[in-house]
Amino acid sequence: MRNPVLTGGLFVHFCKKLSGIVTSFLIAVLFFVSVRLNAQESLTLREMKYDKIVLTAAARHGVDPLLVKAIIFTESTFYPGKVGKDGEIGLMQIRTVAAIDWAKAKGIPTPSKEQMYNPELNIEIGTWYITRALRRWYKNPDFLRMALAEYNAGRARLLEWMADYNHNTDLVLANKPVGKYADKVCKKYVEYVILNEKPEAKKTVKTAAK
């Protein structure tokens, strides 16, 4: 005997209802995929938008532009108007203290917060800051991750952690959030390096440099 719930009009009604649910589900999936693809395309365009500024700042300070891009990606995914939870500003999430240090080193007035949102100035300060950190840690076997840790946490806080862990950089990176941050930047850095080996990527970089 057939199941009376799934026969006749009830069966047809059930199929129509199921069809509506499935259709709605597929529309939702397609919408989600479309949003993701558009977001990815938008991110790619944003990544390329600041290449010329990054190349110029990196050349000025003698640092790999792909590392600068990896930091920008990790800090703001290339949104120039981003504000961090502690007030960090712009593409490279610059703190006021970093801007003060940069201005002192240059012998110029400290830029205002509004000025620090400017992509060219923001990338200049951030690139200067990471270059200084790299020079400070270059004798350390893990100098890149330690420089990134300083960029993320600030020198004073990082030195406090170093003292807490008897100046063992491995323990600092393993037990503090800066370790995960450094790993994220390094992972993106490697991705950019691999991508840059492709002919089309090199062409993009050359075009941006003109």
CORGI-V756009 format. One record per pair of residues at least 24 apart in sequence whose C-alpha atoms are under 8 Angstrom apart, sorted by sequence separation. I is the first residue (numbers start at 1). J is the second residue. D is the distance in Angstrom with one decimal. If there is no record, write none. Layout:
BEGIN
i = [I,I]
j = [J,J]
d = [D,D]
END
This chain:
BEGIN
i = [89,149,153,47,90,91,99,102,152,89,90,98,102,142,146,89,90,91,94,90,149,152,47,92,148,149,47,91,92,94,98,46,90,91,94,149,46,93,148,149,43,92,145,148,43,81,146,80,145,148,80,145,80,145,68,63,53,57,61,53,57,61,63,50,54,58,62,53,57,61,74,74,71,74,70,73,70,67,70,70,69,67,70,66,66,66,56,51,55,52,51,52,51,52,48]
j = [113,173,178,73,116,117,125,128,178,116,117,125,129,169,173,117,118,119,122,119,178,181,77,122,178,179,78,122,123,125,129,78,122,123,126,181,79,126,181,182,77,126,179,182,78,117,182,117,182,185,118,183,119,186,127,127,119,123,127,120,124,128,131,119,123,127,131,123,127,131,184,185,185,188,185,188,186,185,188,189,189,189,192,189,192,193,209,205,209,208,208,209,209,210,208]
d = [7.6,7.9,6.8,7.8,7.1,7.7,6.6,7.4,6.5,6.8,5.1,7.5,7.5,8.0,7.8,6.3,7.7,6.7,6.9,7.4,5.0,7.4,7.9,6.5,7.8,6.8,6.2,6.6,6.4,7.5,7.1,5.9,6.6,7.1,6.5,7.3,7.8,8.0,7.7,6.0,7.2,5.8,7.4,5.4,7.4,6.4,7.7,6.4,5.2,7.9,7.5,7.3,6.3,7.7,6.5,7.9,7.9,7.0,7.2,6.1,5.6,6.5,6.4,7.8,6.7,6.6,7.7,7.4,6.6,6.7,7.0,6.1,5.8,7.9,5.6,7.9,7.5,7.9,5.4,5.1,7.7,5.5,7.4,6.2,6.2,6.9,7.9,7.2,6.8,5.0,5.8,5.3,7.5,7.8,7.9]
END
